[in-house]
Amino acid sequence: MSTSTYTVTGMTCEHCVGAVTEEVGRIPGVTDVAVDLPTGHVTVISARPVDAADVRAMVDEAGYTLAS
C-alpha cells in the first residue's frame, strides 16, 4: 500500500473536489482519493506507488493545477 499527498490549486467548491477525486481515481492501482478542500491537499492511496506525472495529468484533465 502506498500513500502520497499532493497540493492542488484552483479548487473552490465540492464540485471541484468531485472532479479531482473522479479523475485521479481513474489512475490504475489507485484505491482511494481524499481531498481536503480548505488546504487543497489530495491524498492518493494506491496498491503501488503512483507516478506524480500521472497525478498531474489527471488533475489537469479535471481542470486544476498540481502545485510543484
N, C-alpha and C positions, 0 to 999 in steps of 0.2 A: 504494500500500500504506500502511496506517495501523496504528500500534501504540499501544495505550493500556493503562495499568496501573491497577488498582483494588485496594482492600483490602476483603476480605470477612471478616466476623466470624461466629463460631459454628461454623466447620468444625473437626472434631476427628479425622477419620479418612479413609481412602481412599474410603469410600462417599460422604462429603461432597464430596470432590474430584470424583468421578464425576458426582454430581448437578449441581454447579455447571457443570462442563465441558459436560455434555449440554444443559442449559437455555440457557446463554449461546451455545453453538454453534448454537442454532436461530435466532439473530438473522440476518436477511437480510444477506448480504455478509461475514459472519464466516468466515474460512478456517482459523483455529486458535485454540485456547484453552489456555493453560498455567497451571496452578495450583500455587503453592508453599505447601504445607500449613503448614510452620512459621511463615511470615511472614503468611500469609493473602493474599498478592499474587496477583491474577489478571490475566494479560496476555492481551489480546484483539488478534488480528491480523485485519485486515479489508481488503477491497478499497477501501473508502472509510471516512471517519470514522464511528464508531458513536455514536449519541446516548446519553449517560450514563443518561438516563431509561429507555431500553430495557434497558441492562445491569442497572439497579436492579430493574426489573420481573422480569427473568428470574432474578436472584439471589433475589428474594423468592419467586418461584414454586418455586425449589429448596428454600426453607425457611431461607434465611440472610439476612444483612443486609449491604448495601453501606455501608461506613463513609463518613461525609461528608467 
